[in-house]
Amino acid sequence: ILALNIGKQLASARNAERSSSVNTVLNAVYQYALDNDGAIPPSITNTETEICSNKVPDCTGLIDLSVLTANKEYIVGIPVDPRAVTTKGAGYTIRATANGRIQVNAPIAEYGAVISITR
């Protein structure tokens, strides 16, 4: 008898979505940098901080990446984690590392998965 763990399969699907979303955000940041003489969006800091959802007007305390979604030039909208718990945040974090690289993380990843991309 084949035992199916539906919960784990659904979590795996959500983790795949998270991985894709992290890549999408990182690609948009670098496309922005290419078009702006290497400058990353000014809201990105060295402190890992949650990205603001583009569905809210106030991003206080979060990283506002609306420069990426303006006119849908780099990304249509900021992806939101399938299990994001706040109404303001997207559930993903971003930071600039000490050596100038950008790191995007999915801290809500399930089943112990680590979803983080640095480029």
DSSP file with accessible surface (Angstrom, degrees, kcal/mol):
  #  RESIDUE AA STRUCTURE BP1 BP2  ACC     N-H-->O    O-->H-N    N-H-->O    O-->H-N    TCO  KAPPA ALPHA  PHI   PSI    X-CA   Y-CA   Z-CA
    1    1 A I              0   0  221      0, 0.0     2,-0.6     0, 0.0     0, 0.0   0.000 360.0 360.0 360.0 131.9    0.0    0.0    0.0
    2    2 A L        -     0   0  148      2,-0.0     2,-0.5     1,-0.0     0, 0.0  -0.757 360.0-151.4 -89.9 120.5    1.3    3.4   -1.0
    3    3 A A        -     0   0   92     -2,-0.6     2,-0.5     2,-0.0    -1,-0.0  -0.839   8.8-157.0 -94.9 126.6    1.0    5.9    1.8
    4    4 A L        -     0   0  111     -2,-0.5     2,-0.9     4,-0.0     3,-0.2  -0.886  10.4-154.8-105.3 133.3    0.7    9.5    0.6
    5    5 A N     >  +     0   0   85     -2,-0.5     4,-2.2     1,-0.2     5,-0.2  -0.809  15.8 179.1-104.2  88.7    1.6   12.4    2.8
    6    6 A I  H  > S+     0   0   95     -2,-0.9     4,-2.7     1,-0.2     5,-0.2   0.892  78.0  56.0 -60.0 -39.9   -0.6   15.1    1.3
    7    7 A G  H  > S+     0   0   37      1,-0.2     4,-2.3     2,-0.2    -1,-0.2   0.915 109.1  46.2 -60.1 -43.2    0.5   17.7    3.8
    8    8 A K  H  > S+     0   0  115      2,-0.2     4,-2.5     1,-0.2    -1,-0.2   0.884 111.5  51.9 -68.5 -37.6    4.1   17.2    2.9
    9    9 A Q  H  X S+     0   0  107     -4,-2.2     4,-2.1     2,-0.2    -2,-0.2   0.916 111.0  47.5 -64.6 -41.3    3.3   17.3   -0.8
   10   10 A L  H  X S+     0   0   93     -4,-2.7     4,-2.4     2,-0.2    -2,-0.2   0.913 111.8  50.3 -66.1 -40.3    1.5   20.6   -0.4
   11   11 A A  H  X S+     0   0    0     -4,-2.3     4,-2.6    -5,-0.2    99,-0.3   0.902 109.0  52.3 -63.1 -39.8    4.4   22.0    1.6
   12   12 A S  H  X S+     0   0   77     -4,-2.5     4,-2.1     2,-0.2    -1,-0.2   0.906 108.9  49.8 -63.4 -39.7    6.8   20.9   -1.1
   13   13 A A  H  X S+     0   0   59     -4,-2.1     4,-2.0     2,-0.2    -2,-0.2   0.912 111.0  49.3 -65.4 -40.7    4.7   22.7   -3.7
   14   14 A R  H  X S+     0   0   44     -4,-2.4     4,-2.5     1,-0.2    -2,-0.2   0.903 109.7  51.9 -65.7 -38.7    4.6   25.9   -1.6
   15   15 A N  H  X S+     0   0   22     -4,-2.6     4,-2.5     2,-0.2    -1,-0.2   0.885 107.4  52.4 -65.0 -36.7    8.4   25.6   -1.2
   16   16 A A  H  X S+     0   0   64     -4,-2.1     4,-2.1     2,-0.2    -1,-0.2   0.914 109.8  49.1 -64.0 -40.5    8.8   25.3   -5.0
   17   17 A E  H  X S+     0   0   95     -4,-2.0     4,-2.6     2,-0.2    -2,-0.2   0.913 110.3  51.2 -63.8 -40.8    6.7   28.5   -5.3
   18   18 A R  H  X S+     0   0    0     -4,-2.5     4,-2.7     2,-0.2     5,-0.2   0.922 108.3  51.3 -62.2 -44.4    8.9   30.2   -2.7
   19   19 A S  H  X S+     0   0   52     -4,-2.5     4,-2.0     1,-0.2    -1,-0.2   0.924 111.7  47.2 -59.8 -43.7   12.0   29.3   -4.6
   20   20 A S  H  X S+     0   0   71     -4,-2.1     4,-2.3     1,-0.2    -1,-0.2   0.919 112.3  50.1 -63.8 -42.0   10.6   30.7   -7.8
   21   21 A S  H  X S+     0   0   12     -4,-2.6     4,-2.5     2,-0.2     5,-0.2   0.901 108.0  52.0 -65.7 -41.2    9.5   33.9   -6.1
   22   22 A V  H  X S+     0   0    0     -4,-2.7     4,-2.3     1,-0.2    -1,-0.2   0.928 111.9  47.6 -60.6 -43.9   12.9   34.4   -4.5
   23   23 A N  H  X S+     0   0   58     -4,-2.0     4,-2.7    -5,-0.2    -2,-0.2   0.900 109.8  53.1 -62.6 -42.0   14.5   34.1   -7.9
   24   24 A T  H  X S+     0   0   58     -4,-2.3     4,-2.1     2,-0.2    -2,-0.2   0.926 110.7  46.0 -61.0 -46.1   12.0   36.5   -9.5
   25   25 A V  H  X S+     0   0    0     -4,-2.5     4,-2.4     2,-0.2    -2,-0.2   0.943 113.6  48.9 -63.5 -46.3   12.7   39.2   -6.9
   26   26 A L  H  X S+     0   0    0     -4,-2.3     4,-2.2     1,-0.2     5,-0.2   0.920 110.8  50.0 -62.1 -42.7   16.4   38.8   -7.2
   27   27 A N  H  X S+     0   0   81     -4,-2.7     4,-2.3     1,-0.2    -1,-0.2   0.906 110.1  50.9 -62.4 -39.9   16.3   38.9  -11.0
   28   28 A A  H  X S+     0   0    4     -4,-2.1     4,-2.4    -5,-0.2    -1,-0.2   0.909 108.6  51.8 -64.8 -40.7   14.2   42.1  -10.9
   29   29 A V  H  X S+     0   0    0     -4,-2.4     4,-2.4     1,-0.2    -2,-0.2   0.933 112.5  45.3 -61.3 -44.9   16.7   43.8   -8.5
   30   30 A Y  H  X S+     0   0   63     -4,-2.2     4,-2.4     2,-0.2    -1,-0.2   0.858 110.2  53.1 -71.9 -31.4   19.6   43.0  -10.8
   31   31 A Q  H  X S+     0   0   89     -4,-2.3     4,-1.8     2,-0.2    -1,-0.2   0.931 110.1  49.6 -65.8 -41.0   17.7   44.1  -13.9
   32   32 A Y  H  X S+     0   0   35     -4,-2.4     4,-0.7     1,-0.2    -2,-0.2   0.931 110.2  50.6 -59.5 -45.9   17.0   47.4  -12.1
   33   33 A A  H ><>S+     0   0    7     -4,-2.4     5,-3.0     1,-0.2     3,-0.9   0.900 107.1  53.9 -61.7 -40.1   20.7   47.7  -11.2
   34   34 A L  H ><5S+     0   0  131     -4,-2.4     3,-0.6     1,-0.3    -1,-0.2   0.885 111.3  45.6 -60.8 -38.3   21.7   47.1  -14.9
   35   35 A D  H 3<5S+     0   0   83     -4,-1.8    -1,-0.3     1,-0.2    -2,-0.2   0.554 113.4  51.6 -81.3  -9.4   19.4   49.9  -16.0
   36   36 A N  T X<5S-     0   0   59     -3,-0.9     3,-2.2    -4,-0.7    -1,-0.2  -0.226 120.7 -93.1-125.8  44.4   20.7   52.2  -13.2
   37   37 A D  T < 5S-     0   0  169     -3,-0.6    -3,-0.2     1,-0.3     3,-0.1   0.830  86.8 -51.8  52.2  37.4   24.5   52.1  -13.5
   38   38 A G  T 3 <S+     0   0   56     -5,-3.0     2,-0.4     1,-0.3    -1,-0.3   0.404 100.5 138.2  86.4  -3.8   24.8   49.3  -11.0
   39   39 A A    <   -     0   0   53     -3,-2.2    -1,-0.3    -6,-0.4    -3,-0.2  -0.621  43.8-144.4 -79.8 129.7   22.8   51.0   -8.3
   40   40 A I        -     0   0   50     -2,-0.4   -10,-0.1     1,-0.2   -11,-0.0  -0.446  45.1 -68.1 -82.6 164.5   20.4   48.7   -6.4
   41   41 A P    >   -     0   0    0      0, 0.0     3,-1.7     0, 0.0    -1,-0.2  -0.297  49.5-127.3 -52.3 132.2   17.0   50.0   -5.2
   42   42 A P  T 3  S+     0   0  109      0, 0.0    23,-0.1     0, 0.0    -2,-0.1   0.700 101.8  66.9 -62.7 -17.9   17.9   52.6   -2.5
   43   43 A S  T 3  S+     0   0   37     21,-0.3     2,-0.4     2,-0.0    22,-0.1   0.686  76.5  99.9 -78.1 -14.8   15.6   50.9    0.1
   44   44 A I    <   -     0   0   13     -3,-1.7     2,-0.2    19,-0.1    51,-0.1  -0.583  54.9-178.8 -76.7 126.7   17.7   47.8    0.3
   45   45 A T        -     0   0   62      2,-0.4    51,-2.7    -2,-0.4     4,-0.1  -0.566  43.3-102.5-115.6-179.9   19.9   47.9    3.4
   46   46 A N  S    S+     0   0  110     49,-0.2     2,-0.5    -2,-0.2    52,-0.1   0.523  98.8  87.2 -80.2  -7.8   22.6   45.6    5.0
   47   47 A T  S    S-     0   0   97     50,-0.1    -2,-0.4    47,-0.0     2,-0.3  -0.838  90.1-115.8 -96.3 127.0   20.0   44.4    7.5
   48   48 A E        +     0   0   91     -2,-0.5     2,-0.3    47,-0.1    47,-0.2  -0.468  49.6 168.9 -62.6 119.0   17.9   41.5    6.5
   49   49 A T  E     -A   94   0A  32     45,-1.9    45,-2.1    -2,-0.3    13,-0.1  -0.984  38.2 -99.5-137.6 146.9   14.3   43.0    6.4
   50   50 A E  E     -A   93   0A  50     -2,-0.3    13,-2.7    11,-0.2     2,-0.3  -0.339  39.4-117.6 -66.1 143.5   11.0   41.8    5.1
   51   51 A I  E     -d   63   0B   0     41,-3.3    39,-3.1    11,-0.2    40,-0.4  -0.630  28.9-115.9 -82.2 139.1    9.9   43.0    1.7
   52   52 A a  E     -A   89   0A   3     11,-3.0    13,-0.3    -2,-0.3    37,-0.3  -0.514  26.0-118.0 -75.1 138.0    6.7   45.1    1.6
   53   53 A S    >   -     0   0    7     35,-3.4     3,-1.1    -2,-0.2    -1,-0.1  -0.488  16.4-131.1 -69.8 145.2    3.8   43.7   -0.3
   54   54 A N  T 3  S+     0   0   71     24,-0.3    -1,-0.1     1,-0.2    35,-0.1   0.440  98.3  78.4 -81.2   8.5    2.8   46.0   -3.1
   55   55 A K  T 3  S+     0   0  165     33,-0.2    -1,-0.2    32,-0.1    -2,-0.0   0.380  85.7  67.9 -94.5   3.7   -0.8   45.8   -1.9
   56   56 A V    <   -     0   0   36     -3,-1.1     3,-0.0    32,-0.2    32,-0.0  -0.945  66.9-147.5-126.1 145.8   -0.3   48.3    0.8
   57   57 A P  S    S+     0   0  138      0, 0.0     2,-0.6     0, 0.0    -1,-0.1   0.740  85.6  62.0 -81.3 -21.4    0.4   52.0    0.7
   58   58 A D        +     0   0   83      1,-0.1     0, 0.0     2,-0.1     0, 0.0  -0.911  50.2 171.8-114.0 116.8    2.5   52.2    3.9
   59   59 A a    >   +     0   0   22     -2,-0.6     3,-2.6    -7,-0.1    -1,-0.1   0.054  20.3 157.7-108.7  24.9    5.8   50.2    4.0
   60   60 A T  T 3  S+     0   0  101      1,-0.3     3,-0.1     3,-0.1    -2,-0.1  -0.252  73.0  10.7 -54.7 127.1    7.1   51.6    7.3
   61   61 A G  T 3  S+     0   0   67      1,-0.3    -1,-0.3    -9,-0.0     2,-0.3   0.408 117.5  86.5  85.0  -2.3    9.6   49.1    8.8
   62   62 A L  S <  S-     0   0   37     -3,-2.6     2,-0.6   -13,-0.1    -1,-0.3  -0.773  88.8 -94.4-122.5 168.3    9.8   47.0    5.6
   63   63 A I  B     -d   51   0B   7    -13,-2.7   -11,-3.0    -2,-0.3     2,-0.8  -0.765  35.8-147.7 -86.6 119.0   11.8   47.2    2.4
   64   64 A D        +     0   0   65     -2,-0.6   -21,-0.3   -13,-0.2     3,-0.3  -0.789  24.1 171.1 -90.9 110.8    9.8   49.1   -0.3
   65   65 A L    >>  +     0   0    1     -2,-0.8     3,-2.1   -13,-0.3     4,-0.7  -0.040  35.1 125.9-107.4  30.7   10.6   47.7   -3.7
   66   66 A S  H 3>  +     0   0   56      1,-0.3     4,-1.6     2,-0.2     3,-0.3   0.749  61.9  72.7 -63.8 -19.1    7.9   49.7   -5.5
   67   67 A V  H 34 S+     0   0   53     -3,-0.3    -1,-0.3     1,-0.2     6,-0.1   0.785  97.2  51.4 -63.7 -23.7   10.6   51.0   -7.9
   68   68 A L  H <4 S+     0   0    0     -3,-2.1     6,-1.6     1,-0.2     7,-1.5   0.787 113.9  41.3 -81.0 -28.3   10.6   47.5   -9.4
   69   69 A T  H >< S+     0   0   23     -4,-0.7     3,-2.6    -3,-0.3    -2,-0.2   0.569  82.6 119.4 -96.9 -10.2    6.9   47.4   -9.9
   70   70 A A  G >< S-     0   0   49     -4,-1.6     3,-1.9     1,-0.3     4,-0.3  -0.354  98.2  -6.9 -58.9 127.9    6.4   50.9  -11.1
   71   71 A N  G 3  S-     0   0  154      1,-0.3    -1,-0.3     2,-0.1    -2,-0.1   0.693 113.6 -89.1  57.9  15.9    5.0   50.7  -14.7
   72   72 A K  G <  S+     0   0  140     -3,-2.6    -1,-0.3     3,-0.2    -2,-0.2   0.825  87.8 144.2  53.3  34.9    5.5   46.9  -14.3
   73   73 A E  S <  S+     0   0  119     -3,-1.9    -4,-0.1     2,-0.1     3,-0.1   0.899  74.7  11.0 -74.2 -42.1    9.0   47.5  -15.8
   74   74 A Y  S    S+     0   0   39     -6,-1.6     2,-0.3     1,-0.4    -5,-0.2   0.725 138.9   2.9-108.7 -30.8   11.0   44.9  -13.8
   75   75 A I        -     0   0   16     -7,-1.5    -1,-0.4    -5,-0.1    -3,-0.2  -0.962  59.6-133.9-157.2 141.1    8.3   42.8  -12.1
   76   76 A V  S    S-     0   0  105     -2,-0.3     2,-0.3     1,-0.3    -4,-0.2   0.910  86.1 -19.2 -67.3 -41.8    4.5   42.9  -12.3
   77   77 A G  S    S-     0   0   24     -3,-0.1    -1,-0.3    -5,-0.1   -24,-0.0  -0.984  74.9 -90.3-160.9 157.8    4.1   42.7   -8.5
   78   78 A I        -     0   0    8     -2,-0.3   -24,-0.3    -3,-0.1   -23,-0.1  -0.629  49.6-121.8 -73.2 123.4    6.0   41.6   -5.5
   79   79 A P        -     0   0   25      0, 0.0     2,-0.4     0, 0.0    13,-0.2  -0.380  22.5-143.0 -66.1 147.7    5.3   37.9   -4.9
   80   80 A V        -     0   0   43     11,-0.1    11,-0.2   -27,-0.1    10,-0.1  -0.945  21.6-108.3-115.8 133.2    3.7   37.0   -1.5
   81   81 A D    >   -     0   0    4      9,-3.4     3,-2.0    -2,-0.4    11,-0.1  -0.293  28.1-122.2 -56.1 138.5    4.6   33.9    0.4
   82   82 A P  T 3  S+     0   0   51      0, 0.0    -1,-0.1     0, 0.0     9,-0.1   0.734 112.7  34.7 -59.0 -19.3    1.8   31.4    0.3
   83   83 A R  T 3  S+     0   0  130    -69,-0.1    -2,-0.1     8,-0.0     8,-0.1   0.017  80.6 154.7-123.9  29.3    1.7   31.4    4.1
   84   84 A A    <   -     0   0   29     -3,-2.0     7,-0.0     6,-0.2     6,-0.0  -0.325  28.6-159.4 -59.4 137.4    2.6   35.1    4.8
   85   85 A V        +     0   0  131      2,-0.0     2,-0.3     0, 0.0    -1,-0.1   0.546  64.0  67.5-101.2 -10.2    1.2   36.0    8.2
   86   86 A T        -     0   0   65      3,-0.2    -2,-0.0     1,-0.1     0, 0.0  -0.739  69.6-139.2-108.3 162.2    1.2   39.8    8.0
   87   87 A T  S    S+     0   0  129     -2,-0.3   -32,-0.1     1,-0.1    -1,-0.1   0.677 102.5  42.3 -89.7 -18.5   -1.0   42.0    5.8
   88   88 A K  S    S+     0   0   65    -36,-0.1   -35,-3.4   -34,-0.0   -32,-0.2   0.815 102.9  70.5 -94.8 -37.5    1.9   44.4    5.0
   89   89 A G  E     -A   52   0A   2    -37,-0.3   -37,-0.2     1,-0.1    -3,-0.2  -0.487  67.0-142.5 -89.1 154.7    4.8   42.1    4.4
   90   90 A A  E     -     0   0A   0    -39,-3.1    -9,-3.4     2,-0.3    -6,-0.2   0.558  43.9-116.2 -87.2 -10.8    5.4   39.7    1.5
   91   91 A G  E    S+     0   0A   2    -40,-0.4    17,-0.5     1,-0.3     2,-0.3   0.440  84.9 101.1  88.9  -2.2    6.9   37.0    3.7
   92   92 A Y  E     -     0   0A   0    -41,-0.3   -41,-3.3   -13,-0.2    -1,-0.3  -0.875  58.8-148.1-114.5 149.5   10.3   37.3    1.9
   93   93 A T  E     -AB  50 105A  15     12,-2.1    12,-2.3    -2,-0.3     2,-0.3  -0.818  11.3-170.9-115.9 159.8   13.4   39.1    3.2
   94   94 A I  E     +AB  49 104A   0    -45,-2.1   -45,-1.9    -2,-0.3     2,-0.3  -0.987   9.1 163.2-146.4 150.4   16.2   40.9    1.4
   95   95 A R  E     - B   0 103A  71      8,-1.7     8,-2.8    -2,-0.3     2,-0.5  -0.976  36.0-118.3-159.3 159.4   19.5   42.5    2.3
   96   96 A A  E     - B   0 102A  10    -51,-2.7     6,-0.2    -2,-0.3     2,-0.1  -0.890  37.3-134.1 -97.7 129.3   22.7   43.7    0.7
   97   97 A T    >   -     0   0   15      4,-3.4     3,-2.1    -2,-0.5   -50,-0.1  -0.331  26.6 -99.7 -78.7 170.1   25.7   41.7    2.0
   98   98 A A  T 3  S+     0   0  108      1,-0.3    -1,-0.1     2,-0.1   -52,-0.0   0.791 123.8  52.4 -61.1 -28.6   29.0   43.3    3.1
   99   99 A N  T 3  S-     0   0  117      2,-0.1    -1,-0.3     1,-0.0    -2,-0.0   0.209 124.8 -99.3 -96.1  16.9   30.6   42.5   -0.2
  100  100 A G  S <  S+     0   0   54     -3,-2.1     2,-0.2     1,-0.3    -2,-0.1   0.570  79.5 131.7  85.7   8.3   27.8   44.1   -2.2
  101  101 A R        -     0   0  115     17,-0.0    -4,-3.4     1,-0.0     2,-0.4  -0.546  53.8-123.3 -89.1 162.6   25.8   41.1   -3.2
  102  102 A I  E     -B   96   0A   0     17,-2.6    17,-2.4    -6,-0.2     2,-0.4  -0.889  21.5-165.3-108.8 135.7   22.0   40.8   -2.8
  103  103 A Q  E     -BC  95 118A  33     -8,-2.8    -8,-1.7    -2,-0.4     2,-0.4  -0.982   3.9-172.4-122.8 128.3   20.5   38.0   -0.7
  104  104 A V  E     -BC  94 117A   0     13,-2.5    13,-2.5    -2,-0.4     2,-0.3  -0.980  11.9-172.3-119.8 133.1   16.8   37.1   -0.9
  105  105 A N  E     -BC  93 116A  15    -12,-2.3   -12,-2.1    -2,-0.4    11,-0.2  -0.894  27.9-148.5-126.4 155.8   15.3   34.6    1.6
  106  106 A A    >   +     0   0    3      9,-2.6     3,-1.6    -2,-0.3     9,-0.5  -0.820  21.8 177.2-117.9  84.6   12.1   32.7    2.2
  107  107 A P  T 3  S+     0   0   79      0, 0.0    -1,-0.1     0, 0.0   -15,-0.1   0.652  73.6  62.7 -69.6 -12.4   12.1   32.4    6.0
  108  108 A I  T 3  S+     0   0   52    -17,-0.5   -16,-0.1    -3,-0.1   -90,-0.0   0.331  72.5 141.4 -93.9   9.2    8.7   30.7    6.2
  109  109 A A    <   -     0   0   21     -3,-1.6     3,-0.3     6,-0.1     2,-0.2  -0.149  46.2-127.5 -52.3 146.1    9.9   27.7    4.1
  110  110 A E  S >  S+     0   0   27    -99,-0.3     3,-1.5     1,-0.2    -1,-0.1  -0.574  74.6  24.1-103.2 161.9    8.4   24.4    5.4
  111  111 A Y  T 3  S-     0   0  140      1,-0.3    -1,-0.2    -2,-0.2    -2,-0.1   0.834 128.7 -60.8  56.8  36.8    9.8   21.1    6.5
  112  112 A G  T 3  S+     0   0   74     -3,-0.3    -1,-0.3     1,-0.2    -2,-0.1   0.564  90.6 156.2  74.6   8.2   13.2   22.5    7.4
  113  113 A A    <   -     0   0   41     -3,-1.5     2,-0.6     1,-0.0    -1,-0.2  -0.400  34.6-146.7 -67.8 143.1   13.9   23.8    3.8
  114  114 A V        -     0   0  132     -2,-0.1     2,-0.6     2,-0.1    -1,-0.0  -0.962  16.3-176.4-111.7 113.1   16.3   26.6    3.4
  115  115 A I        +     0   0   21     -2,-0.6    -9,-2.6    -9,-0.5     2,-0.3  -0.924  25.6 135.3-115.4 105.3   15.4   28.9    0.5
  116  116 A S  E     -C  105   0A  47     -2,-0.6     2,-0.4   -11,-0.2   -11,-0.2  -0.977  29.6-168.1-151.8 133.0   17.9   31.6    0.1
  117  117 A I  E     -C  104   0A  37    -13,-2.5   -13,-2.5    -2,-0.3     2,-0.4  -0.995   3.0-174.4-128.3 131.6   19.7   33.0   -3.0
  118  118 A T  E      C  103   0A  46     -2,-0.4   -15,-0.2   -15,-0.2    -2,-0.0  -0.989 360.0 360.0-124.1 129.9   22.7   35.3   -3.0
  119  119 A R              0   0   99    -17,-2.4   -17,-2.6    -2,-0.4    -2,-0.0  -0.999 360.0 360.0-144.0 360.0   24.0   36.8   -6.2
